[in-house]
Amino acid sequence: MIGLSIFFLKNYENNNYIIETLALDGSAKEGDALFKINCVGCHGITARGLVGPDLHSVTQRLNDKEIINQVTGGLTPPMPSFEIDSESMSNLLKYLHTL
């Protein structure tokens, strides 16, 4: 029963985070800067992929909720999980939509 409660609490918190993130209107410029600081090592300076995949048209393959879960959960190794505030995540999403 405790495990089930933790599961629902974690999902509830994640849902609030997603709702808050999607309610924001991010900045592609800020998202680009964030990408260059945190993501280029695996996805390359042009987001065409290195260790990590090419991210061009990622927003056509995954919806924003899936992208948020991927970034915050590191769902596909070797991608790490990132603790990122809602505003920064919104900025990153806006940037990814420009690719």
PyMOL commands that set and color helices and strands:
alter all, ss='L'
color gray80, all
select helices_A, chain A and resi 2-23+28-38+40-43+58-61+64-73+86-96
alter helices_A, ss='H'
color red, helices_A
deselect
rebuild
show_as cartoon
